[in-house]
Every structure is written in structure tokens, then in C-alpha cells.
Amino acid sequence: MKSKNLQQATGHQNCSAAEFLTLVSRSLMSERSVGKVRKKLPIGIDGFEKIRTNDFYYADKTLFIKELLQNWGEVNLFTRPRRFGKTLNMSMLKSFFEVGSDPALFDGLKIAQEKELCEKYMGKFPVISVSLKSVDGLKYDSAVAALRTVLGNEAMRFRFLKESKKLSEEEKEAYASLIKIGSGEGGLYAMTEEVAASALKTLSQLLEKHYGQKVILLIDEYDVPLDKAFQSGYYDKMVNLIRNLLGNALKTNDSLYFAVLTGCLRISKESIFTGLNKSEGTHDFGCTL
């Protein structure tokens, strides 16, 4: 049986990482006094699968999946301070929705009790999941190279598209443009800015064609490139690139089932989410995570 402190930690949807660790520490002290086997603390770990398969403590926020499906818009924005578990929640969403995911990861968690929901949604969707946390640089060119790496690495997860019998030769060439490595040193992806700006949309279209199912898109730390660009003096260039990237992926993407974005800042929708107002399916969950 869980201690009272741990029950509080695992049952609180809005428990921050710091609050969770405090509650777990109290639980450990209580369990130590009665000789119970202690689970490990997931310090610095934000991968859902790793936490679940290595017997770490986990604050059960899986009912967030139910909340999302009950209240979702086509584009769902979550803002929350750093170290509040946003990345772990995005990892959880990927593990739940993605084709080929392991349903055993959710054994004993609250969402597993929602049998009808799990039957309908678990493991049923191609999922594109990127984090823009590393899109940083003192100069614009460095930040763009970092963005190419993020997009190219995610595209490489779907290498089976090169051999997909459901794609035309032209579509396979479009995929090849996402993973092509340049001839210079360092093994950097060679996609142009135009290809990069359309990368998420292109990948969505190819995955829908292959699976016959629309795509779920997860974008973590969407605001980091803009924050770093503002600090380093190339904000105008970066905001144009990110606007094009998100506009292509979120506004004109018929292959999109829904998207979830997380960040710390609420960037003006006039600057980034142009055309993505509430009437077109944007849902701002604010501080739900």
C-alpha cells in the first residue's frame, strides 16, 4: 500500500517536479521506517518508458490523456514553468498514442481503467515528436543548423518510408530530402530552409499515406528558439522561420489529427500562430500541465 504522502504525489495532476520529489522524499522516510523496498527517484529523467521500465517513482498524470481527448482542439497549447513535467507528459503522450507502443507501460495507471478510450486510441496513430529545446545559437545560421538536426533526426525514425510500397517515387524523394546528409564535415543535414519549414507537414503527409491514419504532432519547448533568438539579436529572422514551420504543420496540414505544443512563454499569436485562432481549432489549455 502506498504511503499517504505518495498517494498525494501520484494523485495530483498539477504536482510540479519539485513538489513531487518533496512528497516522495517524505514517503521514502516513512517506508524506510517499516523496511519497505524503495523505488528510485527519477531525478533528471523525462522519458516515460524509461521511468516505467526501470521501476522509478512515477506521479500518475495519465488522466491528462482523457482530459486532452475530451477537450482538445486541433491545436492544443500548454504553458507551464520549467521543471514542471511538460517533457515527461509529452513522452507519455507519445508512448500512449504511437503505433507499436507497449500497452504494458500503462498497467496499473489510472488511464488503463478507461477501457473504451484505450481500445479506441492506444497505439493507433503515427506520432511525430520533436523538442525545440536545443535550437539555439549565438548566430542565426547556427540555430538553423540545430533545427535541421532536430527535424532530420525525427525523420530518421521513419526510415521504413524509403521502402514503403504505399508511397510513390516522388514521395520517397520528398522523404529523402529530409534525411539527406551534406557533403561537408560534421554530418549535418543538408535540407534547405524551405525544406525545413515544410518538414513537419511533409513527414505528416508521408506517414498518413503509409499508415492510412492521420498524424498526432507533439512539439515540446516550442518557444525556446524565439527566446534564444531574442537574446542573441536575430529574433526577426527566427520568428519568420518558426512561423512558417508551425503554419505549414498546424494550419494547412490535412494529415494532422491533432497537435500538442508545450512551452514556458505565451508568444503572441499574432507573431507565431498567425491564422490559428480559436475558431480554427486552437485550444489554449494554459496551465493544465
C-alpha positions in Angstrom: 0.0 0.0 0.0 1.3 3.5 -0.8 2.0 5.9 2.0 -0.2 8.9 2.4 2.5 11.2 1.0 3.0 9.1 -2.1 -0.7 8.9 -2.7 -0.8 12.7 -2.7 2.1 12.8 -5.2 0.7 10.3 -7.6 -2.8 11.6 -7.5 -2.1 15.3 -8.1 -2.4 16.3 -11.8 -0.7 19.6 -11.2 2.1 18.4 -9.0 5.4 20.1 -10.1 8.6 18.1 -10.2 9.9 19.8 -7.1 6.6 19.2 -5.2 6.7 15.6 -6.3 10.2 15.0 -5.1 9.4 16.5 -1.8 6.4 14.3 -1.3 8.4 11.2 -2.4 11.2 12.0 -0.1 8.7 12.0 2.8 7.3 8.8 1.5 10.8 7.2 1.4 11.4 8.2 5.1 8.1 6.6 6.0 8.9 3.4 4.0 12.4 3.2 5.4 11.0 3.1 8.9 8.9 0.0 8.1 11.5 -1.8 6.0 9.8 -1.5 2.6 11.7 -1.8 -0.7 12.3 1.7 -2.0 11.8 2.8 -5.6 14.3 5.1 -7.3 13.8 8.8 -7.7 13.6 9.8 -11.4 15.9 12.8 -11.0 16.7 14.3 -14.4 14.7 11.6 -16.3 12.0 12.8 -18.6 11.4 9.7 -20.6 8.1 7.9 -19.7 9.2 4.5 -21.0 12.5 4.7 -19.1 10.7 5.6 -15.9 8.1 2.8 -16.2 10.5 0.0 -17.2 13.2 0.8 -14.6 10.9 0.9 -11.6 11.2 4.7 -10.8 8.6 6.5 -8.9 6.0 8.0 -11.2 3.4 10.6 -10.4 0.4 9.3 -12.3 -0.8 12.0 -14.6 -2.2 9.7 -17.2 -5.7 11.1 -16.8 -4.3 14.1 -18.7 -4.8 11.9 -21.8 -8.5 11.6 -21.1 -8.7 15.4 -20.4 -7.0 16.1 -23.7 -9.3 13.8 -25.7 -12.4 15.3 -24.1 -11.4 18.9 -24.6 -9.0 19.0 -27.5 -8.9 21.4 -30.3 -6.9 20.6 -33.5 -4.0 22.6 -31.9 -3.5 22.4 -28.1 -1.1 24.8 -26.4 0.2 24.2 -22.8 2.3 26.7 -21.0 4.0 26.0 -17.7 7.2 27.0 -15.8 10.3 25.0 -16.3 10.8 21.8 -14.3 7.0 21.2 -14.2 7.0 17.9 -16.1 6.0 19.1 -19.5 8.5 16.9 -21.4 7.6 13.8 -19.4 4.0 14.4 -20.2 4.8 14.7 -23.9 6.8 11.5 -23.7 3.8 9.8 -22.0 1.5 11.0 -24.9 3.9 9.6 -27.5 4.0 6.2 -25.6 0.2 6.1 -25.4 -0.8 7.1 -29.0 2.1 5.8 -31.2 1.7 2.8 -33.4 3.7 -0.1 -32.0 3.8 1.3 -28.4 3.8 -1.1 -25.5 0.4 -1.1 -23.6 2.1 -2.7 -20.6 3.7 0.7 -19.8 0.3 1.8 -18.6 -0.5 -1.2 -16.5 -1.7 -0.1 -13.1 -2.1 3.5 -14.1 -5.4 5.4 -14.0 -5.8 5.7 -17.8 -5.8 1.9 -18.0 -9.1 1.9 -16.2 -10.6 3.8 -19.2 -11.1 0.6 -21.3 -13.1 2.1 -24.1 -10.8 5.1 -24.5 -7.7 2.8 -24.6 -9.3 0.5 -27.1 -10.0 3.4 -29.4 -6.8 5.4 -29.1 -3.9 3.5 -27.6 -1.3 2.6 -30.2 -3.5 3.7 -33.1 -1.6 6.8 -34.5 1.7 7.7 -36.2 3.3 10.2 -33.9 5.8 12.9 -34.8 7.5 14.2 -31.6 10.2 16.9 -31.6 11.7 19.1 -28.9 13.0 22.6 -29.9 14.9 22.9 -26.7 18.3 22.5 -28.5 17.5 25.0 -31.3 20.0 27.6 -30.0 23.0 29.5 -31.3 24.8 32.8 -31.0 24.1 33.4 -34.7 21.0 32.6 -36.8 22.9 30.1 -39.1 23.9 28.0 -36.0 20.3 27.9 -34.8 19.0 26.9 -38.2 21.6 24.1 -38.3 20.3 22.9 -34.9 16.7 23.0 -36.2 17.8 20.9 -39.2 19.3 18.4 -36.8 16.1 18.1 -34.7 13.9 17.7 -37.8 16.3 15.3 -39.6 16.7 13.1 -36.5 13.0 12.7 -36.1 12.6 12.0 -39.8 15.2 9.3 -39.5 13.0 7.4 -37.1 10.8 6.6 -40.0 13.4 5.1 -42.4 10.9 2.4 -43.4 9.3 5.1 -45.6 12.2 4.7 -48.0 10.9 1.2 -48.9 7.1 1.8 -48.4 5.1 0.3 -51.1 2.3 2.9 -50.4 4.5 5.8 -51.4 5.2 7.0 -55.0 8.8 7.6 -56.1 8.2 11.3 -55.8 7.0 10.9 -52.2 10.1 8.8 -51.4 12.3 11.6 -52.9 10.5 14.1 -50.7 11.4 11.9 -47.7 15.0 11.6 -48.9 15.2 15.4 -48.8 14.5 15.3 -45.1 17.3 12.9 -44.2 20.0 13.8 -46.7 23.4 14.4 -45.2 25.5 17.2 -46.6 29.0 16.7 -48.1 30.8 18.9 -45.5 32.4 17.8 -42.3 30.2 17.1 -39.3 27.5 15.0 -41.0 24.9 17.8 -40.9 21.6 17.5 -42.6 21.5 19.2 -46.0 17.9 20.4 -46.1 17.3 24.0 -47.2 15.4 26.4 -45.0 12.4 26.0 -47.3 12.5 22.2 -46.9 13.0 22.6 -43.1 10.0 24.9 -42.9 7.8 22.3 -44.5 9.4 19.3 -42.9 6.7 18.5 -40.3 4.0 18.9 -42.8 5.8 16.7 -45.4 6.5 14.0 -42.8 2.9 14.1 -41.7 1.6 13.6 -45.3 4.0 10.7 -45.9 3.1 8.9 -42.6 -0.6 9.3 -43.3 -0.1 7.8 -46.7 1.8 4.9 -45.3 -0.5 4.1 -42.3 -3.8 5.3 -43.7 -4.2 7.3 -40.5 -3.8 11.0 -39.6 -0.9 12.0 -37.5 -0.5 13.3 -34.0 2.2 16.0 -33.7 4.0 16.8 -30.4 6.2 19.9 -30.2 7.9 20.4 -26.9 9.6 23.7 -25.9 8.2 25.5 -29.0 9.2 28.9 -27.6 12.9 28.2 -26.9 14.2 29.2 -30.4 12.5 32.5 -30.1 13.7 33.2 -26.6 17.3 32.4 -27.6 17.0 34.4 -30.8 15.7 37.5 -28.9 18.7 37.2 -26.6 21.1 36.9 -29.4 19.7 39.5 -31.8 18.2 37.6 -34.7 14.6 37.4 -33.5 13.0 38.7 -36.7 14.7 36.0 -38.9 13.8 33.2 -36.4 10.2 34.3 -35.9 9.7 34.1 -39.6 11.1 30.6 -39.9 9.2 29.3 -36.9 6.0 30.9 -38.1 6.4 29.1 -41.4 7.3 25.8 -39.7 4.2 25.9 -37.5 2.0 27.4 -40.1 2.7 24.6 -42.5 2.4 21.9 -39.8 -0.6 23.2 -38.0 -2.7 25.4 -40.3 -2.5 23.9 -43.8 -1.9 20.3 -42.9 -4.8 18.0 -43.9 -2.8 15.0 -42.5 -3.0 16.3 -38.9 -5.3 14.6 -36.4 -4.3 17.0 -33.6 -1.2 18.7 -32.2 0.1 19.4 -28.7 2.6 22.2 -28.1 4.3 23.0 -24.8 6.4 25.9 -23.7 7.1 28.3 -20.9 6.1 31.5 -22.7 2.9 32.6 -24.3 4.3 34.0 -27.5 1.9 36.4 -29.2 -0.4 34.5 -31.5 -0.1 37.4 -33.9 3.6 36.7 -34.3 3.7 32.9 -34.3 0.2 31.3 -34.6 -1.0 33.6 -37.3 -4.3 32.3 -38.6 -4.6 29.7 -35.8 -7.4 31.4 -33.8 -9.9 29.5 -31.7 -12.4 29.4 -34.5 -9.9 27.3 -36.4 -9.3 24.8 -33.7 -6.7 26.2 -31.4 -7.2 25.3 -27.8 -5.2 27.0 -25.1 -5.0 24.8 -22.0 -3.0 27.4 -20.3 -1.5 25.9 -17.1 -3.2 22.5 -17.2 0.2 20.6 -17.2 
